[in-house]
Each structure stands twice: as C-alpha cells, then as structure tokens.
Amino acid sequence: MESISIKAPSSTANLGPGFDVFGLAIDAFYDEITLTKTKGGITIITQDDIPTNPENNTAGLVVKNMKNKFKIKKGIEIKIKKGVPAGFGMGSSAASAAATAVAFDRLFGLGLDENTLVEFAGFGEKASAGTVHYDNVAASVLGGFVIVKTNPLEVIRIDPPINLRMCVAVPKLDVPKKKTKVSRGVIPKKVKLTDSILNISNASAIVAGFMKKDPELIGNSIKDVIVEPARQHMIPGYVKVKQNALKAGALGVTISGAGPSIIAFSQKSANLKKISLAMSKGFASAKIECQTIICKPSKGAVDKRK
C-alpha cells in the first residue's frame, strides 16, 4: 500500500458534567486525511487555512511522533481536507489527529490496538490545545460514546442508543486563536464538595443512560454546575439558547466541548427542527447568526472508500 485515505467524525466532549472524561462521536462533520509514502521528510498539502509546518499541525505532529516511535524511514505526504470547523467545540483538531493515526497504522501495517491509536492521536492535540486531551480523539478514533481513564490511559467505549439525536448550534463568532487554552483558563481551581457530588451523580447517570440505551436518562442528566457556569459568559446568548431549546423539547443542553457551539440532546421522536429553530432564535436575541445541524452518534475513523 502506497497511499490511504481515512475520514474521521466530529465529536462533542464533556457532555456537561464529564469534563475531560466523556466524548461522543457525531456525524455533523468529517475531516479527511490522505497519507502517501514519499522518499523523505513530512510534507503537508491543504487548501484550508491551517499551519503546514508539521510542528504546528495536528496531523503533522501525529505523523512525526509515529515515524520516530516505529523508526519509519519513508517520507510521508499528508493531504488534509477539513470538514470540521476549527475552534467551535466540535473536535476539529481531534478529527484530523484521529484520521492520521488510523491512516498511519494501516499504511504501515502496524496493527495497533485501540488504546495505542488514541494515545498517538492525542499527541496531535498539542498543536492546537497546547496539551494532550483524549476525550475528542478517543471519540473520533473509536466512534460512539467514550469514557477516558488516565494514568494509565484506558478508553471504555459504549454503543449509544440508536434513537439518540442531537441539535448543534454553531454561532458565527470570531474565535480566539488558542481558544481551548483561553476557555480552560476560566475554569475554577477550587470546587465546592456539594458541586462535585452533583456533577459526579449526573455523570454517573449519563453512563447508565448509555448502558441502558435510554436517551431520556442521558439528556436529563446533562447538568453541569462547575465548568458550564464558568464558561457561559464567553458565548453571547447562551442562557437564551439553552432556555429556548429546553422549552422546544430538548432533554438536556450544554456547551459542546470548549464552545462556542451549543448542543441539545434529544431523541428521534422529538421535533428536532423546532429545537434547532429555537436555538437559532436564542442566538438571534444576542444578534448572532448560527448554523444548526441535526445529527446522530457516528462510527469512528474509517477508510474513505467504505
């Protein structure tokens, strides 16, 4: 094999109380990575406005790391086709990193296990977030709902309910260059024990909801009293978007990842167009336009030909 193309889905991290632990792959957007063997070096080709220096590029960092680790002498050309909007809390850098790690594994026949693929994909997050995070990359690599344990890294994957649906509102805002870093900076360093207990109980109920294939239990448990209150001021119209979505029939609403996208959880039988419109009106109250997408849980990174 001289070349391979892999596409990986967007994802939403945290799901409210599961900060840095929960991730869910969603079929709203996809990134596509094509790796081709060359004579030497790492070259990046893209039509998108992203760095082409491997040191500052998510996919470039993953390739560099895997080349070094497995002592691969061949050069690699990385072709990147971005579909996941960057900086909007939809796991954009993670989708590129996930697709790259899976592509590299297949191209060189390494046969890596799921945990190892997630670990290598996690290195790519350094390019955008400054630190390694596994929640988005684990979801993009494996698909479905993931729980990330660290020290040592262990990813637990659960198949989501087939009738779970999400409405995502992506506002048209200028996001800062290092948005993830900025949004992590507002999180409180100390947390009240009562708040911690509330978040743990809700996070536990979300896991139970995925295990029992119960969208209502999942949605009703998406309540976060620690990170969301600290971040919501960064998203104009957030409170109104959330109120509107819940009134329109959403089961639970929260910030998608580090934002500014907002995600509402519901089920197939709900009026999803009504929820999406309500979210748009919420942003409009703050004079912000937004794109809304109705989506469902996605499979992980796959060969583009399949």
C-alpha positions as CSV (number, residue, x, y, z in Angstrom):
1,M,0.0,0.0,0.0
2,E,1.4,3.4,-1.1
3,S,-1.5,5.6,-0.1
4,I,-4.6,5.6,2.1
5,S,-7.5,8.0,2.8
6,I,-9.3,7.9,6.2
7,K,-12.2,10.1,7.3
8,A,-12.9,10.8,11.0
9,P,-16.0,12.4,12.5
10,S,-16.6,15.5,14.6
11,S,-17.2,14.9,18.3
12,T,-18.6,16.6,21.3
13,A,-16.6,16.4,24.6
14,N,-17.6,16.7,28.3
15,L,-21.4,16.2,27.8
16,G,-21.9,18.6,30.7
17,P,-20.5,17.0,33.9
18,G,-18.0,14.7,32.2
19,F,-15.3,17.3,31.8
20,D,-12.1,15.8,30.1
21,V,-13.6,12.3,30.5
22,F,-16.6,11.9,28.2
23,G,-16.6,12.1,24.4
24,L,-19.3,11.3,21.7
25,A,-18.6,11.0,18.0
26,I,-21.3,12.7,16.0
27,D,-22.0,12.7,12.2
28,A,-22.3,16.5,11.8
29,F,-18.9,17.0,10.1
30,Y,-15.9,14.9,8.9
31,D,-12.2,15.5,8.3
32,E,-10.4,13.5,5.6
33,I,-6.7,12.7,5.7
34,T,-4.7,11.0,2.9
35,L,-1.2,9.7,3.7
36,T,1.1,8.8,0.8
37,K,4.6,7.3,1.1
38,T,7.4,9.5,-0.3
39,K,11.2,9.4,-0.5
40,G,11.8,11.6,2.6
41,G,10.5,14.1,5.1
42,I,7.0,15.2,6.0
43,T,5.1,17.5,3.7
44,I,1.6,18.9,4.3
45,I,-0.8,19.8,1.5
46,T,-4.1,21.6,2.3
47,Q,-6.4,24.2,0.8
48,D,-7.5,25.2,4.3
49,D,-6.2,28.0,6.5
50,I,-4.1,25.8,8.8
51,P,-0.3,25.6,9.5
52,T,1.7,23.5,7.1
53,N,4.7,23.2,9.3
54,P,4.5,19.7,10.8
55,E,5.5,21.0,14.3
56,N,2.4,23.3,14.4
57,N,0.0,21.0,12.6
58,T,-2.2,18.3,14.3
59,A,-1.7,15.7,11.6
60,G,2.0,16.6,11.2
61,L,2.7,16.0,14.9
62,V,1.0,12.6,14.8
63,V,3.0,11.5,11.8
64,K,6.3,12.8,13.3
65,N,5.6,11.0,16.5
66,M,4.7,7.7,14.9
67,K,7.6,7.9,12.4
68,N,10.0,8.3,15.3
69,K,8.4,5.7,17.5
70,F,8.3,3.0,14.9
71,K,11.6,4.1,13.2
72,I,9.9,4.6,9.8
73,K,12.4,5.9,7.3
74,K,9.9,6.6,4.5
75,G,8.8,10.1,3.9
76,I,5.1,11.0,4.2
77,E,2.9,13.4,2.3
78,I,-0.2,14.5,4.3
79,K,-3.2,15.7,2.4
80,I,-5.7,17.4,4.7
81,K,-9.3,18.1,3.8
82,K,-11.0,19.9,6.7
83,G,-14.8,19.5,7.2
84,V,-15.0,20.1,10.9
85,P,-15.0,23.8,11.6
86,A,-11.9,24.7,13.7
87,G,-12.3,26.4,17.1
88,F,-16.0,25.7,17.6
89,G,-16.0,22.9,20.1
90,M,-16.6,20.1,17.6
91,G,-13.3,18.3,17.9
92,S,-11.7,19.7,14.7
93,S,-8.1,19.1,15.6
94,A,-9.1,15.7,17.1
95,A,-10.8,14.6,13.9
96,S,-7.6,15.3,11.9
97,A,-5.4,13.6,14.6
98,A,-7.7,10.5,14.7
99,A,-7.8,10.1,11.0
100,T,-4.0,10.5,10.8
101,A,-3.2,7.9,13.5
102,V,-5.5,5.3,11.9
103,A,-4.2,6.0,8.4
104,F,-0.5,5.7,9.6
105,D,-1.3,2.4,11.3
106,R,-3.0,1.0,8.2
107,L,-0.4,2.4,5.8
108,F,2.5,0.6,7.6
109,G,0.5,-2.4,8.8
110,L,1.3,-1.8,12.4
111,G,-1.8,-3.5,13.8
112,L,-2.0,-1.1,16.9
113,D,-4.7,-1.6,19.5
114,E,-7.4,1.0,20.1
115,N,-5.8,2.5,23.2
116,T,-2.5,3.0,21.4
117,L,-4.2,4.6,18.4
118,V,-5.9,7.0,20.8
119,E,-2.6,7.7,22.6
120,F,-0.9,8.6,19.3
121,A,-3.8,10.7,18.1
122,G,-3.7,12.6,21.5
123,F,-0.3,13.9,20.7
124,G,-1.8,15.9,17.8
125,E,-3.9,17.9,20.2
126,K,-0.8,19.6,21.4
127,A,-0.7,21.6,18.2
128,S,-4.0,23.3,18.9
129,A,-4.7,22.9,22.6
130,G,-1.2,23.1,23.9
131,T,-1.7,20.0,26.0
132,V,-2.8,16.4,25.3
133,H,-6.5,15.6,25.6
134,Y,-8.1,12.3,24.8
135,D,-11.8,12.9,25.1
136,N,-12.4,14.2,21.5
137,V,-9.7,12.0,19.9
138,A,-11.0,8.8,21.5
139,A,-14.5,9.5,20.2
140,S,-13.2,10.3,16.7
141,V,-10.9,7.2,16.6
142,L,-13.4,4.7,18.1
143,G,-16.8,6.2,17.4
144,G,-19.8,6.1,19.8
145,F,-19.6,7.2,23.4
146,V,-16.3,7.0,25.2
147,I,-15.1,7.3,28.8
148,V,-11.4,8.2,29.2
149,K,-9.4,7.0,32.2
150,T,-5.9,8.3,32.5
151,N,-2.7,7.2,34.4
152,P,-2.6,4.8,32.7
153,L,-4.7,5.6,29.6
154,E,-7.7,3.3,29.2
155,V,-10.6,4.1,26.9
156,I,-14.0,2.5,27.5
157,R,-16.4,2.6,24.5
158,I,-20.2,2.2,24.7
159,D,-22.6,1.9,21.8
160,P,-25.1,4.9,22.0
161,P,-28.9,4.4,21.8
162,I,-29.9,4.2,18.1
163,N,-32.7,6.8,18.7
164,L,-30.4,9.4,20.4
165,R,-30.3,12.7,18.4
166,M,-28.5,16.0,18.9
167,C,-29.1,19.5,17.6
168,V,-25.9,21.5,17.4
169,A,-26.0,25.3,17.0
170,V,-22.7,26.7,15.6
171,P,-22.6,30.5,16.1
172,K,-20.9,32.8,13.6
173,L,-18.4,34.3,16.0
174,D,-14.7,35.2,15.8
175,V,-12.9,32.6,18.0
176,P,-9.5,33.4,19.5
177,K,-6.5,31.5,18.1
178,K,-5.8,29.5,21.2
179,K,-9.5,29.2,22.2
180,T,-9.2,25.9,24.1
181,K,-6.4,27.4,26.2
182,V,-8.5,30.6,26.8
183,S,-11.6,28.6,27.8
184,R,-9.7,26.4,30.1
185,G,-8.3,29.5,31.8
186,V,-11.7,30.5,33.2
187,I,-12.4,27.1,35.0
188,P,-12.3,27.4,38.8
189,K,-9.3,25.9,40.5
190,K,-11.2,25.0,43.6
191,V,-14.6,23.4,43.6
192,K,-17.2,23.0,46.4
193,L,-17.8,19.5,47.6
194,T,-21.5,19.8,47.0
195,D,-20.9,20.8,43.4
196,S,-18.5,17.9,42.9
197,I,-21.1,15.4,44.3
198,L,-23.8,16.8,42.0
199,N,-21.6,16.6,38.9
200,I,-20.4,13.0,39.8
201,S,-24.1,11.9,40.2
202,N,-25.1,13.4,36.9
203,A,-22.0,12.0,35.1
204,S,-22.7,8.5,36.6
205,A,-26.3,8.8,35.4
206,I,-25.2,9.7,31.8
207,V,-23.0,6.5,31.7
208,A,-26.1,4.5,33.0
209,G,-28.2,6.1,30.2
210,F,-25.7,5.0,27.6
211,M,-25.6,1.5,29.1
212,K,-29.4,1.2,29.3
213,K,-29.8,2.8,25.8
214,D,-32.0,5.5,27.4
215,P,-31.9,9.0,25.7
216,E,-34.1,10.5,28.4
217,L,-31.8,9.5,31.2
218,I,-28.8,10.8,29.2
219,G,-30.5,14.1,28.4
220,N,-31.9,14.7,31.8
221,S,-28.5,14.1,33.4
222,I,-26.6,16.6,31.2
223,K,-26.4,19.2,34.0
224,D,-23.0,20.7,34.9
225,V,-22.6,23.1,37.9
226,I,-18.8,23.6,37.6
227,V,-17.5,24.2,34.1
228,E,-20.6,25.4,32.2
229,P,-21.3,28.3,34.7
230,A,-17.7,29.5,34.4
231,R,-17.7,29.4,30.6
232,Q,-21.2,30.6,29.6
233,H,-20.3,34.3,29.6
234,M,-17.9,33.6,26.7
235,I,-20.9,32.7,24.5
236,P,-23.3,35.6,23.8
237,G,-26.9,34.5,24.1
238,Y,-26.1,31.2,25.8
239,V,-28.8,31.3,28.5
240,K,-31.5,32.2,26.0
241,V,-30.3,29.4,23.5
242,K,-30.5,26.9,26.4
243,Q,-33.9,28.0,27.7
244,N,-35.3,28.0,24.2
245,A,-34.1,24.5,23.3
246,L,-35.5,23.1,26.6
247,K,-38.8,24.8,26.0
248,A,-38.9,23.3,22.5
249,G,-38.5,19.8,23.8
250,A,-34.7,19.2,24.2
251,L,-33.9,16.8,27.1
252,G,-30.6,18.5,28.0
253,V,-28.4,21.3,26.7
254,T,-24.8,22.2,27.3
255,I,-21.7,23.7,25.7
256,S,-20.1,21.4,23.1
257,G,-16.5,20.9,24.3
258,A,-14.9,24.3,24.9
259,G,-17.6,26.0,22.8
260,P,-18.9,28.3,21.4
261,S,-21.2,25.7,19.8
262,I,-24.1,24.6,21.9
263,I,-25.5,21.1,21.8
264,A,-29.0,19.9,22.7
265,F,-29.7,16.2,23.4
266,S,-33.0,14.7,22.4
267,Q,-34.4,11.6,20.7
268,K,-35.6,10.7,17.2
269,S,-39.3,11.1,18.0
270,A,-38.8,14.8,19.1
271,N,-39.4,17.8,16.9
272,L,-35.8,18.3,16.1
273,K,-36.4,21.1,13.6
274,K,-38.4,23.0,16.3
275,I,-35.4,22.6,18.7
276,S,-32.9,23.8,16.1
277,L,-35.1,26.8,15.2
278,A,-35.5,27.7,18.9
279,M,-31.7,27.6,19.3
280,S,-31.3,29.9,16.3
281,K,-33.7,32.4,17.8
282,G,-31.8,32.3,21.1
283,F,-28.6,33.3,19.3
284,A,-30.6,35.9,17.3
285,S,-31.6,37.5,20.6
286,A,-27.9,38.3,21.0
287,K,-27.7,39.5,17.4
288,I,-25.6,36.4,16.5
289,E,-26.3,34.2,13.4
290,C,-25.8,30.5,13.7
291,Q,-25.7,27.3,11.7
292,T,-27.8,24.4,13.1
293,I,-27.2,20.7,12.4
294,I,-29.4,17.8,13.4
295,C,-27.1,14.8,13.9
296,K,-26.7,11.4,15.5
297,P,-23.9,9.4,17.0
298,S,-21.2,8.3,14.5
299,K,-18.9,5.5,13.9
300,G,-15.2,6.2,14.3
301,A,-12.4,6.8,11.8
302,V,-12.9,4.7,8.7
303,D,-11.4,4.0,5.2
304,K,-13.0,6.7,3.0
305,R,-13.7,4.0,0.3
306,K,-16.1,2.2,2.7
